[in-house]
Amino acid sequence: MPEKKSWKQLCLRSSDVRHVRKKCLHLCILLGCLLLVGQSYAQKVSMTIKSGTLEQTFRQIEKQTGQSFIYTKSQLKQAAPVNISTQNQDLDQVLKQLFNNQPFTYSRSGNFIAVRAKEKQTEANAAPVDDITVSGVVRDVSGRPLPSVSVVVPGTPFGAMTNEKGEYSIPRVPANAYLVFSYLSYQPQQVAVKGRTTIDAVLLEQVRALDEAVIIGYGTTTKRMNTGAVSSITAKEIGIQPVANPLAALPGRIPGVQITQQNGLPGSAAVVQIRGQGSLSYGNLPLYVIDGVPFTNFSGAQPVNDNLNAWGTSGANGGISPFSMINPDDIERMDILKDADATAIYGARGANGVILITTKKGKAGKTRFNANVYTGTGKVGRFIPMMNTQEYLDLRKEAFKNDGLTPNTANAPELTVWDQNAYTDWQKFLLGGTARSTNAEASVSGGDAKTHFLFSGGYHKETTVYDGDFNNTRMTGRLSADHTSADNKFYAAITGNYSYDKTFLPGTDLTSLYNLPPNMPLYDNQGKLAWSQGFNNPLALLKREYNGNTTNFIANANLRYTVIKDLNVKVNLGYTTTQLEQNTTLPASSQNPANNPTSSANFTTNKTQNYIVEPTIDYTRDLAQGKLNVMVGGTIQRSLSNGNYIAGTNYSSEALLHTLIGAGLTTVSYNNYFDYKYASLFGRINYDYQKKYLLNVTFRRDASSRFGPDNAIANFGAIGAGWLFTQENFVADNIGWLSYGKLRASYGTTGNDQIVNYIYLPLLSSAGTYQGQTALARATLPNPGVKWETNRKLDLALELGFLKDRIMLVADYYRNRSSDQLLSAALPTQAGYNSYTVNLPAVVQNSGLELELNTTNFKRNHFSWTTSFNVTFPKNKLISFPGIEKSFYATSYLIGEPIDLIRRYVYTGYDPATGTPQYADLNKDGAVDFNNDRQIIHPGTPFFGGLNNTFTIHQFDFSFFFQFNHRNGSTNSFSTPVGSSRSNQNTSLLDRWRNPGDAATYPAATSTSGTPVYLAYTQYSSSTAMWGDASYLKLRSASLAYNLPSAWLRKIKASNFKVYAEAQNLFTWSKNKYIFDPETSVSGGAPGLGTGAIALPPLRTIVLGVNCSF
């Protein structure tokens, strides 16, 4: 058993702590000095404007003084042209001159200048109106009071600014007047007085696309002020896709991110990679954080291969995705952090990128009920064209004839025993069913100025295309609540998410049986299941069942206390527990009775618990015409996991296969326990100067229990910078069509501890018995010297906005280098072990260019059209590996080449006389062999991306999204050698060699091992003959919705009522019609290269639903 390590060993040593304290003290002294020398904004103005607009003049003054004008654009319609020239004049003088000939006046409060209409002379015959005093409080949607809000009475000189408590009072207000509330970055609001003396207002934020919130590590920013590479997808984009796994909503939508669904079965996993594969052997998957809580698997690491399958038990879907337990309807947004500036704050956990999932929260307002219900069907989108019975039998006869053999009952029952007129289309028989999906969600939310809440529940059931009641059912419940104290100093928020997932599937994906002989019988003459040597009866496989029951609970508490203005102390507390119980059965009735089978079953139980505590201190203040934010904090995380694998055999009854009762023999095959500990100190300094020069510095010191005492601690950090060059006068004054421009860059290092637990310790395992007692032996050779893999990331980006941001373009270049690769190194035989894990000096580079374009093509009252497009050009290569020529990696990798390279024989055609496949002799030695005559092939992806269009036409919303992937891969799925395996073939093999001199596409058929054709075919499937362009274009999703008009909503007292149709995986265009789906059926292990096996493709799903709110 592994030695348990104390926290003292894992956390910072005392000398390290003293060192960090000393550095922190120096930092605090430096920051204090900076704060003391902070300067106020300049109050002098120099400008010359001829026939300009008042709004342009406001912008010039704002840039030079830091003041902000508060007005509405409708106010300025009556403004006169501006002609003004000033040189180093006081602001007050400039304002008097500016407003002298305008129909407006102004009032100043702090850094705000409120613009309002000048008083008009009342006509002599106007009816007198009583004047009143109106007062009230102005708040934001969270209930916080807003200071310095301009409250004016249009047409009068009366108005006021709210105080720090958000209060205002205006005397002499006509009882029939209107109040206009205006505040920077908030939507102006106009309210009729109607004789009321108290009028409170709640202002909504006026968010431009560039000022939308972006979630980053331990905080938020905006697209405009962000210095890192962050992409986002919102609830609106997720909600129009009928997916049960939120990861299935992402393929093609995020630049730099490749996501591949493993198959089309419910609950199946997806593989995710952000900016390529950096590690040669260990984890390459990102960190997932849900409401501040890391989402881990049973080993305490990020979900490896995105499934909770453990100890070798799984069903037809290959394992249960942990994300299938997350209700997509509960998600508010997902933010993907890609570069060092964005991810370094997470240290080693963020080495491969970070996906932040933020769930929905309650909002202030009346109690709101929302329901979303849909139902639909799923079908396999396309089948492989296969031979009919006659074509298949002709192929088999021809194969025997070419070999000079006669078929018999042993080697060809389809030719000698089975009905030669029978025909079964096995694809339609096994996979031609209709999967049903039902989804129901309901939530109740609301709150007041101080307290918000949300309760939600969901039910999702999805069946399969197989015959039988196979299905996946998920039930979820969620609570979110937050409260702010009366003095706005204390804030507390809690979230809790519980889910239960039940999966019932066959033990095997029946897609692999698509090529059974078309005349193979299912039953024998006695009506029993028919068995034939070398064949599995598909009906028997349906009896081999997989049952998986998963419960998951995620809880999070976020506490914040404002010590003084702009100084906040926070703590984030998180807890996650996941428990999975799995059972696979092998009844005797599902096996060939000729083998005298017995029934058996396997049982696994796995449980993981994850605890995290993250205190932080956050301070913000204005400094030297800019804003400084300093954040420091720490992380303490622990993951406990245990599981066991129990096998039961010799069951007395198949009815007892779901329990251990009735098993003649019970064996505990595995019993595992892991305790993963992680601790860190981190900090971030962010400064923006004049809202155009941005700087972000991050530091983190990590300690991980996965490394020995000498290497458990490592330091990581990053620096990011940005320049909003359109804020410069020389750009703003001369390039009017360029509304936004930013250059940003970042560089930093992160670590990677996604390795096996206890790799540095001598592990023991049972090794038989000695004198009646279980004996122990070393299971692995320890290496206490293993250390962190290191990732160095460089990012350069240009962001542009044209025509008032109607066109937004982002170009992002990245280069990531991963070194100190954790790999297995060979050992001499006398060591007693074949290999051990060590850091080798290999360096893997991933680089690429990401382009993202978002356009507002048309926008009117009843019609709008927007487009988003992204494309990524990734490159991967091994740039160095000293000593590779002496290692067993010499045959797997090559310096300067991609790490996913493969070697294939070069197919040159077939011998026209015999139909025998032929290959190039690359080294010209007269023989084609494995070591010397295989060509390097690049299976990578030259580019991938997506295109989305969204239309709104009156009450209708319509959108469609295309995903594209240009890459190389396998181009055919037929079995080789052709004619030998008693497997049906696709129709491409109809164009094969039959007679000497034939000019066909494919070689001759053969039935028997040892013939020249058969031997040549052993190289065929691993040659260039079955390799080529495996690109595809998918209509990934489409949606059409009708929103009830406002008049109808008022009649039914609803705030929203939408009827919709949504579709997923509608159509796929590809050159390769002889594979099910190019996404999942193309050989290769990396995302975008498929699963490497025949798998049920993602289904074409169409649903109809209703979404309503009251």
N, C-alpha and C positions, 0 to 999 in steps of 0.2 A: 504494500500500500504506500502511496506517496506521503512524504513527510509534510505535515501541515506547517504553514509559515505564519508567524505572528504578524500583526499589523506593524509592529516596530521594524520588522525586516523589510516590509513593503513600502512603508512611507519614508519620508525624507529623513536622513540621518541628522542628528543634532547639529553637527558642524554645518551641514547643508542648510538647516533651518536658520542658523545664525547668519550664514552668508546671505540668504534670501532676505532676512530681516534688515540686514545692513543695506542691501541694495534698495529695498523698499523705502528705507528711511531717506537715503540719498534722493530717491525719486520724489518723495513727498516734499523735501526741502526745495528741490528744483521747481516742482509745480507751484509751491507756495510763492516762490520768487516771481514766477510768471504771472500768477494771479495779482500780485501786488503792483506789477507794472502795467496792468491792463489799462487801456486807454478807451475813452469814449469815442463815439463816431464823430467824424468831422461835421461841422455845421456851416461850412463855406461852400458856395456853389459857383461853378464856372461853366457857362454853356452859351451857345449861340444857336437859336432855332428860328428858321424863316418859314412861315406858312405851314407850320407843323400842327400836329393834333395835341390836344390837352393830355391824352393818355401817353403819348410819346414823351411829353415833357415830364409827366409824373415819373416815368421809368428812369429818366436821366437823374432826377433829384433823388430817387430811391437809391440808385447806385452810388451817388456821391455822399449821401448823408446817413444811410441806414434807416431813414424814416420810411414808413409804409402808408400809402394813401388808401383810404377806405371809401369806396364808391361802387356804384353799379353802372354797367355799360349803358343801360337805358338812360341814366342821368345825363351822360355826356353827349347825347344826341343833339342837344341844343347848344353845345359848346361852340364858341367862335374860334377861328384859326389863331394859332399862337405865333407871335413874333416877339422874341425876347433875346436880349444879349446881356450877359452878366459876367463879371470877372472877379472871382474871389469875394463875392458878396455874402452877407449874412443870410441865412435861410429865411428869416422873417421878412427881410426886405424883398427877397425874391418872390415869396408867396404873395405879398401885397401887390407887387407889380404884375404877377401872373394873373391874379383873380380880379384885377381892377376892371377889365372890360369883359368879364365873363358873367353869365347869369347865375353864378354860384358864389358861395362864401365857404369858409372853412373854420374848423376849430382844431387845436392841437392838444393831445394828451399823451405824455410820454413819447414813445416812438411812433405814434399814430397821428395821421392827419385826416380828419373826417370831412368829406365834401358833401355839401347840401345846397339846395336851391335858395337863392336870395328871397327875402320877403317881398310879396307882391302887394300892391296897393289894393285895398278892398273897395269895390264899387260902392257908390253912395247909396244905391237902392238895394244892396244885398240884404237879405234877411238876416237878422242878428242870430248868432248861435252861441249858446252858453259855453263858457270855457271851464275846463276842469283840470285838475292835477292828476297825472297818470304816473304810476310807479310800478315796479315789478323787479323780477330777477331773470337774468339770461343765463342759460346753462347749455352744455353740450349734451350729446345723447347719453353719455355715461353719468350725467347728473352733476358734473363738476361746474362750478360757476365760471363764467368767462369775463375777465376784466377787459377794460378798454374797448368794449363793443360800442359802436356808434349807433345811437337811437335818435332818429330825426323825424320831424313832422313835415312832410313835403309841402312846399308852398308857403312855409313860415320860416322865420329865423330861429325857431325853437328846436332844441335838441339837447342831448346829454351823452356823456360817456359813462359806462358802467364802472363801478369801483372794483376793488379786489374781491369783493364778495359777489360780484355780478349784479349789484343793485343799481338802479337808476331812478330818477324822478324828474318829471318835466311838468312845469306849471303852464297854465294858459293854453291848454290843448283844446281845440274845438271838439265838441262831443261827436261830430260826424267826420272827423279827420282820420288819417291813416298813420300808423307808425312803421317806419322802415328800419329794420335791424341789419347792420352791416358789420362784418368782421373779417379780417384778413384770412384767406384760405377757407372761409365758410360761405355757404350759400346765403345770399341776402334773403330776408323774409319780410313780407309786408302784411300787416295785421290791421283790420278795421277796428277803430276805437269803440264805436257804438255805445258811447256814454259810459263805458267801464272805467273805473279808477285804478284797477289793478290788472295788469297784463304781463304775464310771464311768457317767456319764449324759449324754445329749444332750437338751436341752430345745428344744421347738418354740415359736415365737412364738404367743401367743394374740392373734390379730388380730381386733378388732371391725371392722365395716364402716368406721367413721370413722377407724380407725387403720391402714387398709390403706395401703401405700406408693403415692404418686403421683409419677410421674417429672416433674421440671421441668427447666428449662435448667441444666445443669451440677450437678445434684444431685437429691435426693429430699426429699419431705416427706410428710405424711399429709393425708387429707381434713379432719381436725379442725384442723390447724395451718396449712392452706393459705390464703393471702390472695388468690390469683388465681382466674380462671375456667378450670378444667381439667376436661375430661371424658375418661373412659377406657373402653376396651373390652378385655376380656381374652381369653386364648387359649380359654377355655371358650366364650365367645360366638362367636368366630371359627370355632372348630372344628366347630360344629354346622351350618355352612353349606357346601354343596358348591361353592365358588367357587375359581377359579384366580387371580384378582386380589384381593389383600386389601382393596382399596378397595371392591370389590363387596359386602363384608360390612358396610359402614357405613351405607348409605342408611336414613334414618329413625331410626337408633339414637342419634345424637348431637345434642342440641339446638343450634341455631344453625348447623348444618353441612348444606349441600345438596350432594348427590352424585348425578350423573346418568350412567348408563351410555350411551355413545354408540350402541351397537348390540349385537346378540346374537351377533356372530361371535367366535371365540376370539382372544384377544390384544388385544381392542379396548380403547379408552381410556375413561376416566371424567373428568368435569369436576367439580372440587371448589371450593367457595367457603365460607369461614368468615365468617359475619356479613356477607354481602353483598358487592357490587361497589363498591370505593372509587375505583378508577382508571378514568378515562374511556376510556383507550386502551391502556395498557401492562399489565404483569402484574398479575393479581388472584389468582394461585394461591398456596397456602401453601408454606412451607419444609418439606421432608421431611428428617428426620434419622434415620439407621439406626445404632444403637449408637454414637452420637456423631459419625457421618460424614454431612455433607450429601449428599443425593442430587441430582445435577444433570443437565442435558441437554447437548446438543452446543454450546450457546452459553455454557455455564458458569453458566446461571441455573437457577432451579427449573424442573422440566419444564413447558414451556408447552403447554397443551392436553393434558397428560398423554400425549404420544406422542413416540417417538424418530424419527418420520418427518422427514426433512430433504431440502431441495432439491427438493421437489415430488413425490417418489416415494412411493406408498403402495398398499396393496391394498384389497380390499373392506371391510376393517375400519377404514379411514381412518387407519391408523397403528398402530404397536406401542406398547402401554403399557409404560413401564419397570417398572411394578409387576407386570406379568405374569411378570417374571423372579424375583419374590420368592415363595418358597414360603410360603403362609399357615400351614402346619403348623410352620414354624420360628419363628413370632412368639409371644412371651410376652404382650405387651400393646401397645396403641397409646394414647398420651396426646395429646389435642388441646388445645393452648394457645390461648386465645382473646383475653384482654384484655391491656392493656399491662403489668400486673404480671407476667404469665406470659411474655410474648413479648419485652419490651424488652431482656432480657439477650442476645437474638440480634440486636439492632440492626436494620439495614435489611433483613436477610434475613427477619425475622419480621414484616414489616409487615402481611401478610395472614393471620397465624396460623401456627402451627407444629404439625406432626404428628410426634411422636416415636415411632419404632418400636423396641421392645426385643425382641431375639431370645432364645430359650431358652438357658439355661446349665446346666452340670452341677451336681449336688448331692452332698453327702457321703452315703456309704452304699455298699452293695454294688453291683457292676456291674449295670446294668439295661438290658434290651433292650426296645425298644418298636417295634411295627409297626402301621401303619394302611393299610388297603387298601380301596378302594371302586371300584365300577363302576356306570355308570348310563346313562341316555338323556336326550336333550333334544328337545323339540318346540316348534314355534310354538304359543303358547297360544290364539290366536284369529285368525281370518281375517275380512276385510271381506266382507260379503255383496254379491256382484256379480251383474249381470244375466246371464241365460243368453243363448244365441245369438239366439233369437227376439226377446227383449226388446231386445237390443242392435241388431239389424237394424231393428226397428221404430223405435227412436230415430233411427237414421241416416236412414231413409227419411223420417221426419217432419221432420227438420232440412232435407233437400233440398226437401221439399214447402213448408215455411214460407218458404224462400228463392225458391221458384219455379224451381228448377233440376232438371236431370236428372242422376243419378249416371252416371259412366262409369268405364272401367278405370283411368284415371289418378287420379281423386279418390276413388274408392270401390271398390277391388278386392274388399272384403268383400261388396259387394252385386252385383258383376258378374262376378267371376272365381272366388273361393273357394267351396268347398262350403258352402252355406247351411244344411246339416244337421249340419255338424261342430261339435264343442264340446270345448274344452279349458279346464279350470279351472286357469289359470296359477298361481294361488297354491299350489295343491296340487302342481302339476307341478314348479314351481321351488323351493318352500319347504316342501313337505309331507314331506320326508325325515326321518330320525331321526339326530340327532347322538349319537355315542357318546363317553363320557368314561371314562377309566381313570386311577386315581391310586394310587400306591404310595409309602409313606414308611417309613423305618426309621432308628432311632437307637440308639446305645449310649452310656450315660452312667454316671457314678459318681464315686468319689473318696474321699479320706479327710479327716481334719480339716484338712489344709493344702492339698490339691490337688484340683481338680475338673476333669472333662473331659466333653465331649459331641461325638460324631461323628454326622452324619446325612446321609442321601441321599434324594433324591426323584425320582420320574418321574411326569409328567403328560402325557396325550395326549387331545386333544379334537378331534373331527371336526365337520363342518358338516351342515346340513340339505340342502345342495346335492348334486346328483348328481356323484359323483367322489370321489377320495381326497384331498379338501382337509382340512387339519388344522393344528393347532398342537401342537408337542411341546416340552416343557420338561424338562431334567434339571438337578438341583441337587446340590451337595455342600457341606457346612458343617462347620467345626471351631470349637470353643470350649474354651478351657482357661484356668485361673487358678491361681495359687499364692500362698500366704502364707508368709513366712519363719518360722523357728522362734521368733524373738522378737516376731513379729507386727508388725514395723515396716515391712517391705517387702511390697508386693502388686503382682502383675503379672497382667494378663489380656489374652488375644488372641482375636480372632474373625476368621474368614475365610469368605467366602461366594462360591462360584463357581456360575454358572448359564449354561446354553446353551439358547437358544430358537430353534426352527426353525419358520417359518410358511410354509405353502403354501396360497394362496387364489386365487380368481379376481381379476382386476384390478378388477372392478366388483361392487357389491352387487346381486344379481339381484332384490332386493325391488322395485327401481324399475320392473321389468317386469310387476308384478302386474296391470296394467290393459291388457295387449295384447288386441286383438280376439279374442273367444273362438273364432272360426272361422279364425284365421290358421294356415296350414300351416307345418310345420317343414321339410318336404322337398318338392322339386318332382317332376315326373313321372319324372325320371331317377334319383330317389333321392338327389340331392344337396341340400345345404342350400338352402332356399328364401330368396330375397331379395325384398324389396319396398321401394319408395321410402319413406323415412321410418321404416323399422323396422329394428331390430337383431334378428337371429336369436339367441334366447337360448342355443342350443347353440353358436353361434359365440363368444359371449362367454365360455363356459367354457374356450375355448382360450387366452384372453388371461390369462396367469398372472402371479402375484406370488410371489416367493420372498424371504424375509427371514431372515437368520441373525444372531443377536445373541449376543454373549458379554459377560458382566458379572462383575466381580470387585470385592468390597468387603472391605477389610482394616482392622482397627482394633486398636490396642494401647493399653492403659490402664495407666499406672504410677503407684504411690502410695508415698510414703515418709513415715513418721511421725517427724518431727524430735524433737519432745517430745510429751507427752500433749496431745491435742486440736489439734495443729498438723501439718497434712498438706500436703505438696508433691505435686502431681499433674501429669501431662502426658498428654494424649490425642493420639495420632497416627493419622491416617486416610488411606487411599488408595482411590480408586475409579477403575476404568477400564471403559469401555463401548465396544464396537465393533459396528457394524451394517453389514452388507452386504446391499444390496437389488438386485433384478433384476425388471424388468417386461418382458413380451414382447407384441408385436403381430404375430402371424404373418399371412401373406397369406391363409391359409385361413380366418381369422376375419373377413375383410372381403369386401365385395360384389365379386365378380369383374368386374362391369361397370366398375369404377373402375380396373382394372389395378393392383391394390395390390402393394406390396412388403413384405417382413418387416422389422421393426425391433425394437430392444430398448434399454432404458435401464439403466444401472448406477450405483449410488451407494455410496460407502464413507465412513463417518463414524466418527471415533474421538475420544473425550474422556477426559482424565485429570484427576483432581481430587486435590490434596494439601491436607492441613490439619494444623496443629500448634497445640495449645491448652494452654499451661501454666497452672496455677492454684495458688494458695495458699489454704488453707482453715483457719480457726481457730475453735474453739468453746470457750466456757467459761461456767460459771455466774456470773451477775452480778446482784446486788441482787434476789434472789428470782425470777430469771428466767434465761434462757439467751440468750447472744449468739453469733451466727455471722457471721463476716466472710470474704468470699471475693473475691479479686482475680485477674485473669488477662488473657490476651491471645489473639488469634487471628491466624494467618497462613494465608491460603487462596489457592490458585492453581488455576485451571482452564485447561487447554489443549485446544483442539478444532480438528480439521481435517477436511475432507471434500471430495469431488469428485463431479461428476456427468458421466458420459460417455454419449453417445448413439451407438448403432451402427445404421446403415441399410443397405438394399440387400443383405440377407443372401442368400448363395447357397443356403442350406439352412435349413429351420426347425429341424432337429435341432441347429443350432449357436447358437440364440438365447440360450442361457444362458452364452455366452462371447463375447468380442470377435472370436474367430477366425471368419472367414467373413463379417464385415461389410465391405461394399464401401466404406463411408465411416465414419470414426470422428471424433466431435467432442467436445471437452472443453467442456461448457457452463458449469460452475462449478468453481471451485477456491477454497475458503474456509479461512481460518485465524483463530482467535480466541485471545486470551490475556487472561484475566480475573484481576485481582488484587484481593485484599480483605484488609485488616488492621484490627485494632481493639484497644482496651484496654477492659476492663469490670470492674465490681465490684458486689458486692451485700452489704448489711448487713441481717441478719435478727435480730429480737429478740422474744422472747415473755416477758411478765412474768406470773408466777404461772399460766402456762398458760391465761390468759384474755384478755390484751391482746397483740395481735400487730402487728408493724410490719415491713415489707419495703421496702427502698429499693434501686433498681437504677440503674446508670449505664453508658453505653457511648459510646465515641468511635470512629467508623467512618471508614475511608478506602476508597474504591472507584475502580477504574480506569475506570469508565464515565463519569466526570465530568472536566472540565478541571481544571487545577492549582489554580485559584482556588476551586473548589467541591468538591474531592475529599473533604474532611473535614467531618464533621458530628457533633453531639452529640445523644444521645438518652437518655431515662431514664424512670423510673416510680416511683411510690410506692403501696404497698398497705397497708391496715390491716384488722385484724379484732378483733372483740370477742365472746368466748365468754360471752354473758351468763348462760347457765345455770350457770356456775361461781360466779356471785354468790350469796351466801347468801339474799338476799331473793327470788331466783327459785327456788333449789333447795329452800328450806324451805316455799314456798307453792304452787308449781306442780309437783306431783309427776309429773303425766302428761306434762310437757314434759321429755324426757330430754336433749335437745340443742338448743342455739340459738346461732347465730352471725350477726352482721352483718359484712359485709366491703365494702370499697370500694377502688377503685384509679383512678389517673389517670396518664397518661404519653404520651410521644410516641415514635413510631418513624418510620423513613424507608423509602423504597422505591427500590431501584436496578434494578428489573426493566425495563430499557430495552435498546435495541440497543447493542452494543459500538461504541465509537469514534464515537459520534454527535457529539462535539465536534471531531472531526478532519476535514480535507478528504480524503475517500476518492477513490481513483482506480479507474477501470475501463477495460477495453479498448474502443477506439472505432474499429474498422476498421484499415486499414493505411495507411502512408505510406512511399513508396519501398521497399516490400517488407518493412517492419518494422511490428510491431503498435503502433498509436498508443494513447496514454493520454489520458483526459479526466476531469475531475472528475465523480464520480457523485452526490455529495450536497453540499449547502451546509452547512458546519459551523456549530456554535453553541457556542463555548467557555464560554458563560454558563449552560448548562443545569445545574440543581442537583437535589437530592433532592426527590422528593415527600414531603410530611409528613403523618403520620397521628396525630391526637390522639384518644385513646381514654379514655372514661369508663365505669366499671362499678360498679354498686351491686347487692348481693345479700343475700338473707336465706335462711339455711339452718336448718331445723327438724327435730327428731326427736321422735316421740311414742311413748309406750308402750314404753319401753326400746329405742328406735330401730327398732321394728318398722315404723313409718311414717316415711319420710324425704322431706322436701319441700325443693326448692331453687327460689327465684324470683330470676331474674337479669335486671336491666335494663342494657342497653348503649347507648352512643351514640358512634359513631366518625365523625370528620370528616377527610376527606382533602383537602389543599390543595396549591397549587403544581403543578397538574396538568401533566404532560408531554404536550403536544398539538402537532399540526401547525398552523402559522399560515400563512395565505395570503400570497403575495408578488406584487408587481406584475409584469407581463409582462416589463418591461425588466430584471428581476433575473436572468433566465435560468433560474430555477427556479420551479416552481409553489408550493412551500411549504418550510418547514423546521421542525424541532422546537424548541419553546420552552416555558418554564414559564408557563402562563396562570393567572390568579387565580381559577379556578373552585374551588368548595368543594362536595364531595359528602358527604352525611350518610347514614349507615346507623344506624338505631336499632331497638330491638325488645325484646321480653320473652320470656325463655326460662323455661319451667316444667318441672320434672323431679320425678316422684313414684315412689318405690320402696317397696313394701310387702311384708311377710312376712305373708301372709293366714292361713296355717295351718302349724304345724310340730309334728309328733309323730315318734315313732320310725320309723314306716313310711310316713308321708305328709307331704309339704310342698308348699306352693303359694306362689309369689312372683310379683309383678307389677311391671313397670316401665313407666312412661308418660312421654312427653315431648312437648311442643308448643312451637313457636316462632311468634311473631307479628312478622315483620320489616317494616320500613318503609325506604324509600329515597327520597331526593329531592336535587335540586340546589338548594342554599340560596343560592348566589350565583355570579355569573359576570359581573363588570363588563365591558362592551363586547361582550357576546354578540350584541347586535342588529346589530353591524357585522361580524360574523364569519360564516363559512359554517356555524357550529354553530347558528345561529338557527333553522334548520329541523329540527334534530335534538333540541334540548334546550329546556326551558322552566323558568324559575325557579319553584321550589316544587313541581315535578312529578318523578316518578321518572325516572332517566336511561335506563330501558329503555322509555320511553313510545313508542307508535306512533300514527300518525294514519290513520284509516280513514274512507272515505265512509260516510254514514249511509243504510243501505238502508231504503227505505220500502215495499217491495213491488214488484209489477209492474203494468203497465197491463193491466187485465182484457180490453181489446179486442185487444191485440196480443201480450201476454205479455212485453213488453220490461221489463227491470229498471229501477227508478227509484230516485233518491237525493235526499236533502234538499239544498235550496239554502240553506245556512246563512247566507250574507251577503245573501240576497234580491236578487241582482243579475240574476236571470233565467237564470243558467247555472251548471252544476256543474263546478268546475275543481279542479285539483290543489292550488293554493296556498291557496284560501280556503274550501273546503267539505269539509275532512276534520276529523273529530272526534278529540280526544285519547282514546286508549284506554290503560288501565293493565294490562299483561300480567303484573304481579307476582303474588306469592304471599301472600294474606292470612294463611295459616298452614299449617304442615306439622309432621309428627312421626311418632311410632310408639308401638305398644303391644305389650308382650311378656308372655307368661305361661309359667311354668315349673312343672311338676309332677314330684314324685318319689313313686311309689307302689310300695312294697316294692323290687323290683329294676328297676322300669321308670322311665325318665326321658322326659318328654314336654314339648315346648315348641312354641309357635307365635308368630309375630311379624307384626303388621300394620303397614304403612306407609301413611300418608295424606298427601295433598297437595291443598289447596284453592287453586285458581288459575283464571285465565282463559286461553284459548288458542283455536287453530283447532278447529272442531267437525266439519269434514268434509274429505274428501280427494279429492272428485271434481274432474275436470279441467274447466276453463272455456276458452272458451265451450262449453256443453253441446252435444254433437252434432257438434263441428267437428274434433276432433283425432284421429279414428279411434282413440280409446282407449275401452275398455270403462268403464262407469260403475257405481257402486254402486247398490243397489236403492232408495236414498232418492230417486233421480231418476225413479222410476216415478210419483211424485206431482208431476207437472209440468204446466204449462199446455199444453193441446192445442187448445182451441177458445175462441172469444170467450165471456166470461162464466164461464169455469172458475174455481173456488175451489180452487186447488192451492197447494202449498207452494213450488214452485220455478218460475222463469220458463220461457219457451219454449225449444225447441232451435233451433239454427242451424248451418249448415255452412260458410258463406262469409264471408270478411272483407269489410267495407264495408257490411254490412246494419245497420240501426238496432239490432237485437237484438245482433248481434255486437259493435258498438261499445260498447253499454251493458255488455256482459259483461266488457269489459276492466277495468272498475272493480269487478266483482263479488267477485273473490277477495281484493281489498284493501278490502272493505267490512265493515260489521258483520253482514252476512248469514252470513258464515262465521266468526263470532267469538262466543264465549260461555263458558259454564262448562265448563272442561276438567279438573275435579277427578277424582281417582281414589282408590280404596282398594285396596291390594294385600295379599294374603296372601304376604308376601315370602319367608318361610321357615317350615319346620316340621320337627321331628325327633322320632323315637321310637327309644329305645334300651333294650336289655335287658342288664343287668349280671349276670354269673354270680354265684351266692351264694358266700360265703366257703368253705363246705365243698367246693364243686366246684373253686374256685381252688386249695385245698390239694392236691387230688388231682392236678391237672395242673401243680402247682408254679408257678402264675402269680400275680402280684399284681393283675392286672386283665385282664378279658376281656369285651369289649362287642360286641354285634351291633346294628347300627343301620340305620335308613332315614332319609334326609334329602331334603328337597325345597326348591327355590328357584323363586320366581315362579310359585307354584301357581295363583292366581286373581287376576283384576283386575276390579274393579267400576267402571264409568264410564258416564255418560250417552251417551258418544260411541261407538257401535258401528261407525262408519264410518272409524275409524282403527285401525291395528294395535295400538299401545300408546300410551297418553297420556303415558308417560314419555319416549319417544323420537320420536314422530311429530308433536308439536305444534310449530308454528313459533315461533321465538325462539331466541336464542343463549345466554341465561343458564341456569345449572343450574336444573332444575325446569321449564324451558320447552321441553325437547326439543332436537333437533338442527337443526330447520328444514328437514328433508328426510325423504322416506320412507326408513326404514332397517329392517333386520331387527330385530325386537324382542328383548329378552332372553328366552332360551328357558325354557320350563317344564322344569326339570331334576329328575329323581328318581334317587337312587343308593341302593345297598345296600352296606354295608361291615362290616368287622371291625377293632376296635382292641384290641390285647392287649399286655401287658407281662409280662416274666419277670425 
